[in-house]
Amino acid sequence: MKIKKLFGMAMAVVYAAGMLLQASAAHGSGKITDVSGHWAQNVMLQWQEEGLLSADEKGKLNPDKEITRGEYMGFINKILDLKDTSEAVSKYSDIQPGAWYYADVSKALAAGYISGTGSSSVSPEAGLKVQEAAVMLVRAAKLQTGEKAEKVLENIPGAAKVSAWAREAVSTAIACGYLTGTEDRLNPKKIMTRAEAVTMLDRFHADKRTLYFQGEYSLGSAAEVEIAVGGISLSNTVIKGNLITDSSVGNGSVTLKGVTIEGLLKQKSLDTRVLLTDGSKAAKTRKPDSWADGTYSGEAYGYKSDIKVNITVKDKKLKGIDIVSQEDDKPYFNAADCVVDKMLDENSTDVDTVSGATFSSRGIINAVKNALKPAVTQKGYAVADRLAGEYRDGTYEGVARGLYAGLHVNAVIKDNRLVQITLGDNREDRPYVDQAAEEVLYSMLEMQSADVDTVSSATYSSKGIINAAKYALNLAAVSPEAAPQEDRTAYSLLAAYGGQGTADGDSWFYDVEEVDGGYVATGVTSKDKVSNGIIVKYDHKGSLLWKKLIPEYRYGNIIKTTKGIFLTGYHTAHADKPAEDEEGTDTNAAAILISAADGTVIWSRTYGEDGLTADGKASNDAFGQYWMWANNAVEMGNGTIVAGGMTNASKGSLGSALKEHNALLAVLDIETGALKTVEIFGSDKTDMVVSLGKTSDGDLIVAGSSNGTDLSFKDGGWSDNKWDAKVFVMKVTGDLKKVKWTKLYPVVWNSYQMGVVVDSSDNIYTAYSYRSKTEFVTMAKLAATGEEIWLKDFKYADSDYISSLNLGSDGHPLLTIESYEGEDSRKFGWLGSINPEKGDVDWSFVFGTNHGGLLFNAVPASDGGIVAAGIEQDNMGYYIADIIKYIRK
């Protein structure tokens, strides 16, 4: 069955990766939390995203709460991926089976980094002291200790309080750049907070070191180094990223001996002296600008309004920042306002934004930066005065894709200088594109280049501006780079729809099926700034036979039935928005039956959300659900079609423990589309049916996902399972009254990307994403009785997700994967035939274009080839809907 996307490309990437897109977060991270503006905000949010740190039942990360020894063991076990356990845990009287820390203590004992606080105690609920944290980390990571490390302690205030048994480990942790102090002192017997513990462990986990006390250090290699005090000498070290001297170094000095910095040497205070000796070098250097004394004004866009500031510079330092006016939301702006104190304390605009109030805080920072522009007497880094290469004078317009297609930039060139560059027409969300343009365009003028950094939390808009500027500069170049020709030798492009001139936004084909006289495809296209469902028919040579544009509807799944072409999708209240920006909150399920011959509509239905009876009887407005997620339907042969999906209705006959977002099976009359019955089941959390198959005896194979722990059925199923997120495959009788068996597989996120097919021998194949984040697609073969025959993983890029699962003309599973590679998420579609006996790949084909392309569904064609629906991106950023033909040679 088919698995297509509810949103557009950018949304698909982010949902699959478990990350937040810029358009989905109202104020950066979306809400103010207890770490917003906290000094450890970034690292704690990063750990939460990586699954290393969990919030409590109130959603708090509790950065300033004291951490226990048991919690700390849990962190170490996670970052080192420790699995082995020790039976020695049973000898400790304060460790009881079933306690929340039992498994972590057992792992710590097996790894040998704890031995107990006494002969029969481990004290897992006691507060963690600094010296204990150092000992555990040094032992667990097997860090080298020795005389050289011991010397680090000689001149550190507070070092005399380190216990003898911890002295070597504490000195090693400091020498390696993992352990720091507070207020210029070492406090070895202080109880650490969660923020302090996470930050220390992250220095090891991310290889980002901090040198906090005066002395001599040699790290060998590190990803990044931060120096917090003067009087430090660092030798014989290769730094893969940046070396940063904090503003706290002040007028102190830092000596580098034989140090190579492959990134940036970033000095936050003009008063700091950095001495590069013995061949030390940095790829780039950056210091703060010098400012003239005076009072200055500036403004920049925040979240909802311009933010205006007045600033005072005295003795070449920031002495005052006053917010003159702003109209951002009060709770967010109040949270963001702490960046004012940060800038004053550090005498710098190079400070972090506030999570949950990203736009307001960045608006304040940018307003101060703009105010300081006329105050600059000397730049702290090199700027360019001319473009590299030869360019013609004039005004040039470039266009590229940001979050959406059609982002325009206008560049003015005179005497080989980029004298002006401005943002033109675009469909981006204003806070993102305004703040991206504020920083990116200014950097381009300074560097006389489009090769500049993006703005965090506005990455898509930033990349769009950069690529549009590159497009404009290439138009102006005396010797422009020619666009590379597409290589389509491995396949034929049967049909393409969309692009500038045909559509004013993106066009997608989600599904295609061969019918008499050609192929029917469905998807979405934007026309006259309205997003439309599109259904088209092409003949076998790719000529358009008929086309239907249906405003406010999206169809993503095609089923060939005895009565015509049946499509499922949804109706939206957001037809004036791009398809990528629909969030499903105001949508209802929809279905349509049409004639494949000429596109005549036989019937069309929209299904709303009202009452539902416990015995499964329903009227046409009985439920609200999202069939674009489900993309599945099966003709039962008795005048009905069964479709699956998700509903907010909370009564059903198959299962219990229902809350919102429950799994749904709906029975439709094929003649009229009338809803005959429904079956709803679910748990205490989100559940959905994603794909359906039918066995030779008329039973249904139902595949879906759940992140509840108590989903159960009347006649089968599961309860009390240990996985929060899981996919399920179950066999249900054709009358939807009995569950015969259920098979579960754990995943890291609730997955709407999966599929199931049944072959002629009633073997069942299911494929799903997220068994291990986004690293691969997993496929399993099950017998008709539910026993697993084999389980295989398929990996082809940095991130892989299932697009569709069908059967080829030879009866072998035909798997389609969407893959993303590299930081820019280069897109390509992978299509492969899977050997049914072993799960190996018999043959495969990769669909890729110069600007990226994906396949969403592939089905066998009558001529022995494979026909597939998908998209490719043109050189202006528009997605073009494609139908391709692949014939294996």
VEXLUM-95709 format. One line per field, with one value per residue (C-alpha): residue number from 1; residue in one letter; z, y, x. Coordinates in steps of 0.5 Angstrom, whole numbers. Last residue first. Layout:
<tizas>
num: c(NUM:...)
residuo: c(A:...)
up: c(Z:...)
north: c(Y:...)
east: c(X:...)
</tizas>
This chain:
<tizas>
num: c(889:888:887:886:885:884:883:882:881:880:879:878:877:876:875:874:873:872:871:870:869:868:867:866:865:864:863:862:861:860:859:858:857:856:855:854:853:852:851:850:849:848:847:846:845:844:843:842:841:840:839:838:837:836:835:834:833:832:831:830:829:828:827:826:825:824:823:822:821:820:819:818:817:816:815:814:813:812:811:810:809:808:807:806:805:804:803:802:801:800:799:798:797:796:795:794:793:792:791:790:789:788:787:786:785:784:783:782:781:780:779:778:777:776:775:774:773:772:771:770:769:768:767:766:765:764:763:762:761:760:759:758:757:756:755:754:753:752:751:750:749:748:747:746:745:744:743:742:741:740:739:738:737:736:735:734:733:732:731:730:729:728:727:726:725:724:723:722:721:720:719:718:717:716:715:714:713:712:711:710:709:708:707:706:705:704:703:702:701:700:699:698:697:696:695:694:693:692:691:690:689:688:687:686:685:684:683:682:681:680:679:678:677:676:675:674:673:672:671:670:669:668:667:666:665:664:663:662:661:660:659:658:657:656:655:654:653:652:651:650:649:648:647:646:645:644:643:642:641:640:639:638:637:636:635:634:633:632:631:630:629:628:627:626:625:624:623:622:621:620:619:618:617:616:615:614:613:612:611:610:609:608:607:606:605:604:603:602:601:600:599:598:597:596:595:594:593:592:591:590:589:588:587:586:585:584:583:582:581:580:579:578:577:576:575:574:573:572:571:570:569:568:567:566:565:564:563:562:561:560:559:558:557:556:555:554:553:552:551:550:549:548:547:546:545:544:543:542:541:540:539:538:537:536:535:534:533:532:531:530:529:528:527:526:525:524:523:522:521:520:519:518:517:516:515:514:513:512:511:510:509:508:507:506:505:504:503:502:501:500:499:498:497:496:495:494:493:492:491:490:489:488:487:486:485:484:483:482:481:480:479:478:477:476:475:474:473:472:471:470:469:468:467:466:465:464:463:462:461:460:459:458:457:456:455:454:453:452:451:450:449:448:447:446:445:444:443:442:441:440:439:438:437:436:435:434:433:432:431:430:429:428:427:426:425:424:423:422:421:420:419:418:417:416:415:414:413:412:411:410:409:408:407:406:405:404:403:402:401:400:399:398:397:396:395:394:393:392:391:390:389:388:387:386:385:384:383:382:381:380:379:378:377:376:375:374:373:372:371:370:369:368:367:366:365:364:363:362:361:360:359:358:357:356:355:354:353:352:351:350:349:348:347:346:345:344:343:342:341:340:339:338:337:336:335:334:333:332:331:330:329:328:327:326:325:324:323:322:321:320:319:318:317:316:315:314:313:312:311:310:309:308:307:306:305:304:303:302:301:300:299:298:297:296:295:294:293:292:291:290:289:288:287:286:285:284:283:282:281:280:279:278:277:276:275:274:273:272:271:270:269:268:267:266:265:264:263:262:261:260:259:258:257:256:255:254:253:252:251:250:249:248:247:246:245:244:243:242:241:240:239:238:237:236:235:234:233:232:231:230:229:228:227:226:225:224:223:222:221:220:219:218:217:216:215:214:213:212:211:210:209:208:207:206:205:204:203:202:201:200:199:198:197:196:195:194:193:192:191:190:189:188:187:186:185:184:183:182:181:180:179:178:177:176:175:174:173:172:171:170:169:168:167:166:165:164:163:162:161:160:159:158:157:156:155:154:153:152:151:150:149:148:147:146:145:144:143:142:141:140:139:138:137:136:135:134:133:132:131:130:129:128:127:126:125:124:123:122:121:120:119:118:117:116:115:114:113:112:111:110:109:108:107:106:105:104:103:102:101:100:99:98:97:96:95:94:93:92:91:90:89:88:87:86:85:84:83:82:81:80:79:78:77:76:75:74:73:72:71:70:69:68:67:66:65:64:63:62:61:60:59:58:57:56:55:54:53:52:51:50:49:48:47:46:45:44:43:42:41:40:39:38:37:36:35:34:33:32:31:30:29:28:27:26:25:24:23:22:21:20:19:18:17:16:15:14:13:12:11:10:9:8:7:6:5:4:3:2:1)
residuo: c(K:R:I:Y:K:I:I:D:A:I:Y:Y:G:M:N:D:Q:E:I:G:A:A:V:I:G:G:D:S:A:P:V:A:N:F:L:L:G:G:H:N:T:G:F:V:F:S:W:D:V:D:G:K:E:P:N:I:S:G:L:W:G:F:K:R:S:D:E:G:E:Y:S:E:I:T:L:L:P:H:G:D:S:G:L:N:L:S:S:I:Y:D:S:D:A:Y:K:F:D:K:L:W:I:E:E:G:T:A:A:L:K:A:M:T:V:F:E:T:K:S:R:Y:S:Y:A:T:Y:I:N:D:S:S:D:V:V:V:G:M:Q:Y:S:N:W:V:V:P:Y:L:K:T:W:K:V:K:K:L:D:G:T:V:K:M:V:F:V:K:A:D:W:K:N:D:S:W:G:G:D:K:F:S:L:D:T:G:N:S:S:G:A:V:I:L:D:G:D:S:T:K:G:L:S:V:V:M:D:T:K:D:S:G:F:I:E:V:T:K:L:A:G:T:E:I:D:L:V:A:L:L:A:N:H:E:K:L:A:S:G:L:S:G:K:S:A:N:T:M:G:G:A:V:I:T:G:N:G:M:E:V:A:N:N:A:W:M:W:Y:Q:G:F:A:D:N:S:A:K:G:D:A:T:L:G:D:E:G:Y:T:R:S:W:I:V:T:G:D:A:A:S:I:L:I:A:A:A:N:T:D:T:G:E:E:D:E:A:P:K:D:A:H:A:T:H:Y:G:T:L:F:I:G:K:T:T:K:I:I:N:G:Y:R:Y:E:P:I:L:K:K:W:L:L:S:G:K:H:D:Y:K:V:I:I:G:N:S:V:K:D:K:S:T:V:G:T:A:V:Y:G:G:D:V:E:E:V:D:Y:F:W:S:D:G:D:A:T:G:Q:G:G:Y:A:A:L:L:S:Y:A:T:R:D:E:Q:P:A:A:E:P:S:V:A:A:L:N:L:A:Y:K:A:A:N:I:I:G:K:S:S:Y:T:A:S:S:V:T:D:V:D:A:S:Q:M:E:L:M:S:Y:L:V:E:E:A:A:Q:D:V:Y:P:R:D:E:R:N:D:G:L:T:I:Q:V:L:R:N:D:K:I:V:A:N:V:H:L:G:A:Y:L:G:R:A:V:G:E:Y:T:G:D:R:Y:E:G:A:L:R:D:A:V:A:Y:G:K:Q:T:V:A:P:K:L:A:N:K:V:A:N:I:I:G:R:S:S:F:T:A:G:S:V:T:D:V:D:T:S:N:E:D:L:M:K:D:V:V:C:D:A:A:N:F:Y:P:K:D:D:E:Q:S:V:I:D:I:G:K:L:K:K:D:K:V:T:I:N:V:K:I:D:S:K:Y:G:Y:A:E:G:S:Y:T:G:D:A:W:S:D:P:K:R:T:K:A:A:K:S:G:D:T:L:L:V:R:T:D:L:S:K:Q:K:L:L:G:E:I:T:V:G:K:L:T:V:S:G:N:G:V:S:S:D:T:I:L:N:G:K:I:V:T:N:S:L:S:I:G:G:V:A:I:E:V:E:A:A:S:G:L:S:Y:E:G:Q:F:Y:L:T:R:K:D:A:H:F:R:D:L:M:T:V:A:E:A:R:T:M:I:K:K:P:N:L:R:D:E:T:G:T:L:Y:G:C:A:I:A:T:S:V:A:E:R:A:W:A:S:V:K:A:A:G:P:I:N:E:L:V:K:E:A:K:E:G:T:Q:L:K:A:A:R:V:L:M:V:A:A:E:Q:V:K:L:G:A:E:P:S:V:S:S:S:G:T:G:S:I:Y:G:A:A:L:A:K:S:V:D:A:Y:Y:W:A:G:P:Q:I:D:S:Y:K:S:V:A:E:S:T:D:K:L:D:L:I:K:N:I:F:G:M:Y:E:G:R:T:I:E:K:D:P:N:L:K:G:K:E:D:A:S:L:L:G:E:E:Q:W:Q:L:M:V:N:Q:A:W:H:G:S:V:D:T:I:K:G:S:G:H:A:A:S:A:Q:L:L:M:G:A:A:Y:V:V:A:M:A:M:G:F:L:K:K:I:K:M)
up: c(-37:-32:-35:-30:-32:-29:-27:-24:-20:-21:-14:-15:-13:-18:-21:-22:-16:-17:-15:-15:-18:-21:-26:-27:-33:-35:-41:-36:-31:-24:-18:-15:-10:-7:-11:-9:-13:-12:-15:-20:-21:-17:-18:-15:-18:-14:-16:-12:-5:0:5:5:1:-1:-5:-5:-11:-10:-11:-8:-9:-8:-4:-2:6:5:11:8:5:5:2:0:0:-5:-4:-9:-5:-10:-14:-20:-23:-17:-10:-6:-1:-1:2:7:10:10:13:12:6:3:9:9:15:15:19:17:18:24:26:25:22:15:16:17:13:16:13:17:14:16:20:22:29:30:29:26:19:17:12:13:8:9:6:4:-1:-7:-3:2:3:9:9:14:15:20:26:33:35:37:35:38:33:35:32:33:32:30:32:31:29:23:18:14:20:23:23:26:25:30:30:37:41:49:49:55:53:59:54:47:42:42:42:46:44:48:48:55:53:48:43:37:30:24:20:19:15:13:13:6:5:0:5:5:6:10:11:16:22:28:35:39:47:52:47:41:38:33:28:23:20:14:11:5:-1:-6:-10:-6:1:6:12:16:20:25:30:36:36:43:48:48:54:50:44:38:39:39:43:43:36:35:29:25:19:15:9:8:1:1:-5:-2:-6:0:-4:0:3:5:5:12:13:8:11:17:21:23:25:25:19:14:20:24:27:31:37:41:38:34:35:31:26:19:13:6:0:-8:-12:-20:-22:-29:-30:-38:-38:-31:-28:-21:-14:-9:-1:4:11:15:16:21:25:19:19:12:11:6:1:1:4:1:1:9:11:8:5:6:2:-1:-8:-12:-19:-22:-20:-20:-16:-17:-11:-11:-5:-4:-5:-3:-3:-2:-9:-14:-20:-25:-32:-38:-43:-42:-47:-43:-48:-45:-44:-39:-34:-28:-21:-18:-11:-11:-7:-8:-10:-17:-18:-13:-14:-10:-12:-16:-22:-27:-32:-39:-44:-39:-32:-29:-22:-20:-13:-9:-15:-13:-15:-12:-12:-17:-22:-30:-31:-26:-25:-25:-28:-31:-35:-38:-36:-38:-34:-33:-38:-35:-34:-33:-36:-31:-31:-34:-30:-32:-35:-35:-28:-27:-28:-24:-18:-19:-18:-12:-9:-9:-6:0:1:0:5:10:9:11:16:20:27:26:21:15:14:8:1:-2:-3:-2:5:8:3:4:11:11:7:11:18:17:11:16:21:16:13:20:23:16:14:7:1:-3:-7:-6:-1:-2:-4:-5:-7:-9:-12:-19:-21:-20:-18:-15:-13:-12:-8:-10:-6:-10:-7:0:6:2:-5:-10:-15:-17:-20:-23:-22:-27:-28:-30:-26:-26:-21:-13:-11:-9:-2:3:10:15:22:28:24:27:28:29:32:25:26:33:33:28:32:38:34:32:39:41:35:36:43:40:35:39:45:46:47:49:44:45:46:41:42:46:52:56:62:58:52:57:61:55:53:59:55:51:57:58:50:50:56:53:46:41:40:41:43:46:49:53:52:57:58:52:52:48:54:54:49:50:47:44:42:37:36:30:31:31:32:33:27:28:30:32:36:38:44:44:45:39:38:36:33:37:34:29:26:21:19:25:26:32:29:35:38:37:43:44:48:51:51:45:49:45:41:36:33:28:25:23:29:30:36:36:42:44:49:52:56:61:59:60:60:62:55:53:49:43:39:34:30:29:34:34:40:42:47:51:56:60:64:62:64:61:55:50:46:40:37:41:39:43:49:52:58:62:68:70:71:67:60:57:52:47:45:44:50:54:54:55:61:64:62:64:71:72:69:73:79:83:90:93:95:90:90:85:85:80:82:80:78:71:70:62:60:60:65:69:69:70:76:79:77:81:87:88:93:97:98:94:99:98:91:93:90:84:84:85:82:75:77:78:70:69:75:72:70:63:62:62:60:66:71:69:69:75:79:76:78:85:86:84:89:87:92:95:92:89:95:93:100:103:104:103:98:93:87:82:75:74:67:71:77:73:69:75:78:72:72:79:79:78:84:81:85:91:92:99:101:96:95:89:85:84:79:74:68:61:56:56:51:53:53:56:61:63:64:68:73:74:75:81:84:85:81:85:82:78:71:72:66:66:62:68:69:69:62:60:58:53:48:43:43:51:50:45:50:56:52:49:56:60:62:63:58:57:61:65:59:54:48:41:40:36:38:34:32:26:20:22:22:29:29:29:23:19:21:19:12:11:13:8:3:3:8:9:6:2:4:-1:0)
north: c(-7:-6:-1:5:10:17:21:27:33:39:42:50:52:56:51:46:41:34:30:23:18:12:7:0:-4:-10:-7:-8:-3:-5:0:6:11:17:18:24:29:33:39:36:30:23:17:11:4:-3:-10:-17:-14:-19:-21:-28:-32:-26:-22:-15:-11:-4:3:9:16:22:28:33:34:40:38:31:26:25:19:17:10:5:-2:-7:-14:-20:-22:-22:-16:-13:-12:-6:-2:6:12:9:13:14:19:20:15:8:4:-2:-6:-13:-18:-25:-30:-27:-31:-28:-34:-32:-32:-25:-22:-16:-9:-4:3:6:12:16:15:7:3:10:8:2:-4:-10:-16:-21:-28:-30:-34:-29:-24:-19:-12:-7:0:5:12:14:13:14:15:11:5:-2:-8:-11:-17:-18:-24:-26:-19:-20:-16:-12:-16:-18:-21:-18:-19:-15:-11:-6:0:2:8:8:0:-4:-7:-7:-9:-13:-15:-20:-21:-15:-11:-8:-1:0:3:8:11:7:6:2:-4:-8:-14:-15:-22:-24:-31:-30:-24:-17:-11:-4:1:7:6:11:11:17:17:13:7:6:3:5:1:4:3:4:11:13:13:12:6:3:4:5:2:6:3:8:9:14:21:23:18:11:6:1:-3:-6:-3:4:11:16:20:24:20:17:13:6:5:-1:-1:-4:-8:-15:-15:-12:-6:-4:3:6:13:13:20:23:19:24:23:27:22:21:26:21:17:12:5:2:-1:4:10:16:23:29:30:30:26:29:25:25:21:19:24:24:24:21:14:13:14:18:16:21:21:26:26:32:38:44:42:38:43:46:49:45:45:53:57:60:53:53:50:43:37:30:25:18:16:11:10:6:1:-5:-2:1:5:11:15:22:27:34:38:45:47:41:41:36:34:30:26:29:26:22:16:11:16:21:22:27:29:35:37:45:50:57:62:63:56:51:44:37:30:25:20:16:13:10:7:3:4:4:7:14:16:23:27:34:41:47:54:59:54:53:59:57:50:45:38:33:26:20:22:16:12:11:15:21:25:33:38:42:50:54:58:65:68:75:74:78:72:68:74:73:66:66:71:66:61:65:68:61:58:63:62:55:56:61:57:59:64:61:63:67:64:70:74:81:80:86:86:79:79:85:80:74:78:82:77:71:76:78:71:68:73:74:67:66:67:71:78:81:81:87:87:93:95:89:91:90:97:97:91:91:85:83:77:73:67:63:56:55:54:58:56:60:66:71:78:83:90:93:93:86:82:79:75:76:81:87:91:85:85:82:82:86:92:99:105:102:107:107:100:100:101:96:91:93:92:85:83:86:82:76:76:77:72:66:67:59:59:65:68:67:72:76:83:84:88:81:84:89:84:79:84:86:78:78:81:75:72:79:79:72:73:80:78:83:90:94:101:104:98:102:99:102:102:98:99:104:108:110:107:108:105:107:101:100:93:92:88:81:77:81:86:91:98:102:108:111:115:116:113:110:103:98:91:85:80:74:70:65:58:59:58:56:54:55:61:64:69:71:78:80:87:87:81:76:73:68:63:60:53:49:51:48:49:48:53:58:63:66:73:77:84:81:73:73:76:69:66:62:56:54:47:41:44:40:41:41:46:51:56:59:66:69:65:62:59:55:49:46:39:37:34:33:36:40:44:49:53:58:55:54:51:48:43:41:34:33:27:29:37:34:31:37:41:35:35:43:43:38:41:39:38:42:37:39:46:49:56:62:64:56:51:47:40:37:40:34:37:39:32:29:33:31:24:24:27:23:18:24:28:35:40:43:44:50:56:52:53:46:42:42:39:32:32:32:26:21:20:17:17:10:14:10:11:19:20:17:20:27:26:24:30:35:31:28:28:22:18:12:11:5:2:-5:-4:3:9:3:1:5:6:-2:-2:-8:-4:2:-2:-5:2:4:-2:-1:7:7:2:-5:-9:-6:-2:0:-6:-7:-15:-15:-10:-15:-19:-14:-11:-10:-5:1:6:11:17:13:10:16:20:14:14:21:20:15:19:25:31:38:42:48:45:43:40:41:38:38:30:31:33:27:28:23:23:27:33:33:33:39:42:42:44:50:52:52:59:59:64:59:53:53:53:58:55:54:53:59:63:60:54:50:54:54:46:42:36:28:27:24:30:35:32:31:38:41:37:39:37:30:26:19:12:7:0)
east: c(35:30:25:24:18:17:11:13:10:15:17:19:26:28:33:27:26:24:17:14:10:13:12:16:17:14:10:3:6:9:7:12:10:13:19:24:28:34:37:41:36:36:32:36:35:35:36:35:35:36:30:32:26:22:28:26:26:28:27:31:29:33:34:40:39:43:47:48:44:36:33:26:25:21:20:17:16:16:10:13:9:12:8:7:11:11:15:19:24:32:36:44:43:42:40:35:34:32:27:25:20:16:10:3:-1:-1:7:11:16:19:22:26:28:34:38:32:31:33:26:24:21:16:16:11:11:5:5:-2:1:-2:2:0:2:4:6:10:11:6:11:10:18:23:20:19:15:9:5:-2:-7:-14:-17:-25:-31:-28:-33:-27:-24:-18:-10:-6:1:3:8:11:12:12:15:14:8:2:-3:-4:-8:-14:-21:-24:-18:-12:-8:-5:2:0:5:1:3:-1:-2:-8:-8:-16:-19:-22:-20:-14:-12:-13:-8:-9:-4:-3:-8:-7:-6:-4:-4:-9:-10:-14:-19:-25:-29:-34:-40:-44:-41:-44:-39:-45:-44:-38:-41:-36:-33:-29:-23:-20:-14:-15:-13:-16:-18:-19:-17:-22:-22:-26:-32:-31:-32:-27:-28:-22:-20:-14:-14:-16:-21:-25:-29:-36:-40:-39:-32:-28:-25:-19:-16:-10:-7:-7:-4:-8:-14:-14:-20:-26:-32:-40:-42:-44:-48:-45:-46:-40:-44:-41:-44:-41:-43:-40:-34:-34:-34:-33:-36:-35:-39:-39:-34:-33:-25:-26:-24:-22:-29:-29:-30:-28:-26:-25:-23:-24:-19:-19:-13:-9:-3:-3:3:6:0:1:-5:-11:-14:-14:-20:-18:-22:-18:-15:-18:-19:-23:-22:-28:-34:-30:-24:-17:-15:-11:-8:-6:-12:-12:-19:-20:-20:-21:-17:-19:-14:-16:-12:-5:0:5:6:2:-4:-4:-10:-10:-13:-10:-12:-12:-8:-10:-5:-7:-6:-2:-2:-3:-3:-6:-4:-8:-4:-6:-11:-14:-11:-4:-4:0:1:3:4:7:6:9:7:5:3:4:8:13:13:8:7:11:10:14:21:24:29:37:39:35:42:39:44:48:46:52:56:57:63:61:57:51:46:51:50:43:43:48:43:37:41:43:36:33:39:37:29:30:35:31:32:39:41:45:53:55:58:54:60:62:64:61:55:54:54:48:44:45:43:37:35:34:31:26:25:23:19:15:13:16:12:17:17:24:29:35:42:46:53:56:62:65:64:57:52:45:42:35:33:26:24:19:18:17:21:26:27:30:30:35:34:39:41:46:54:57:61:68:71:71:67:70:71:72:71:77:75:74:72:75:71:64:59:55:53:52:44:44:47:43:36:39:40:33:30:34:30:24:25:28:23:22:29:32:38:45:50:55:52:58:60:59:55:52:50:47:43:40:39:34:29:27:23:19:18:15:10:8:7:11:9:16:18:24:28:34:41:46:54:56:64:68:69:62:57:50:44:37:33:27:23:19:13:10:16:22:24:30:31:37:39:45:48:56:63:66:66:71:69:69:75:75:80:80:84:88:95:100:107:111:107:100:99:92:92:85:83:78:74:70:76:74:79:75:75:81:85:92:96:103:104:98:98:92:93:89:85:78:78:71:69:71:76:73:77:73:72:77:82:89:93:100:100:95:97:92:94:87:80:74:78:73:75:72:72:78:85:91:89:95:94:98:95:90:83:77:79:73:72:67:68:61:60:66:64:57:58:60:54:49:52:52:45:42:45:52:52:59:64:69:68:74:74:74:66:64:69:70:71:71:77:82:86:80:77:85:85:79:80:87:85:78:81:85:79:79:79:86:83:79:83:87:94:97:91:93:100:96:95:102:103:98:91:89:81:77:71:67:73:74:67:65:71:69:62:64:69:63:58:52:46:44:38:43:47:51:51:53:61:60:59:59:64:63:66:67:62:58:57:55:50:47:46:43:38:36:35:28:27:24:29:32:38:40:42:47:49:44:48:53:49:52:49:52:48:53:51:57:52:46:50:53:47:43:49:48:41:43:48:42:42:40:35:37:36:29:28:20:14:10:11:18:22:27:35:39:33:38:33:33:40:40:35:40:46:42:39:45:46:38:34:29:31:24:20:17:14:15:22:23:17:11:15:12:15:22:21:22:26:23:27:21:17:22:24:16:15:20:18:10:5:1:6:5:5:2:0)
</tizas>
